[in-house]
Each structure stands twice: as structure tokens, then as C-alpha cells.
Amino acid sequence: MNKRTVTIYPSSAKELEALGQRLKDARLRRRFSMETVCARADISRPTLYKVENGDPSVAMGIYVQVLRVLGMVEDLSLIAKEDVLGRRLQDESLPQRKRAPRKITPAGDT
């Protein structure tokens, strides 16, 4: 069994750790044991331990399985829902009008 090492930025590591903690808190609020979640998600206990500690080597699919067991899979739709930077970049690349606006004549002039 080879051990995968994933290198990520420290801020991303903190986000993963926070996600793992939120999943652990959700499990405890539901009063699910690690064994219960493992059985329902069809994962091993060490894998759930890694998820709850925010280990970046755990596959995204495992996180989805744990979210499903906790009844939180709908939360995935919130990830990257608002792409503020992407929309701003897209808007900047739209063609700009290059001609002067039409001259508006005052009422009565023809």
C-alpha cells in the first residue's frame, strides 16, 4: 500500500481541517458513532479519521459519502455557487462600445 502525499497551501489545509471538524461536529450532534458512519458510508475507520482531520489525500468521493450519511449532501451545491471573480473577469472581456453615443436633439428641433 503506497501512501499518497498531497501538498497544498497552508490556507487550503486550514479550510480542509475546518471542514473535517464541521463533519465531526455534525456526526456527534447526530449521535452517530464512527462505526455507524463507516458502515453506512462503506469506508474504513482510519479513512473517517482522516476525513475528520482534513487530510488532503482523501478522495472527494469519500467526503460525498460522509455528507450523504450525515444528511448534508445538498450542501455540495453551495460550493463555488457564486463565482464573483470569474464573473468580473468575464465582464471585463466583453466588447466595449467604441463609438460616441447618439446626439439627442432637444424637443422641437428637427
SULFEN-V761954 format. One line per field, one symbol per residue. psi: psi as a letter, one per 30 degrees, with the letter a starting at -180 (. if undefined). Layout:
psi=???
//
This chain:
psi=jkkkkkklleeeeeeeeeeeeeeeeeeeefhkleeeeeeefhlleeeeeeefghkffkkeeeeeeeeeefggffffffkhejieeeeeeeeffkkkkflllkkkklkfk.
//
